Amino acid sequence: MPGLKPIYRPKFTAAQIAEVKRIVKKRSAPVAVAERARLALLLHESPDLENPVVARQLGHHENWVRFWRKRWTNEGFSLTDKSGRGRKPAFSPTRARAG
């Protein structure tokens, strides 16, 4: 029994698809960026695929697929994380050397 069609269906320009194809072929691309590029390429080729199906094909959880679909639909295309992510340093390296 087929599931519901995905709510978020990002649209990709020809330039974005060209960039994604270049990144997928590149051997030195960061892993997270390359995985997102593969996701974008798969969604461009088959926009109606359900999140669990896409997640199984790429080896990720369906929430990861849903997150990137929603972000690309609402905020535009980007393969990198938003700035300000991650743990902030507890001390500055220059202060540690001085002490």
Secondary structure by P-SEA (a helix, b strand, c coil): cccccccbbbbbcaaaaaaaaaaaacccccaaaaaaaaaaaaaaacccccaaaaaaaacccaaaaaaaaaaaacccccccccccccccccccaaaaaac
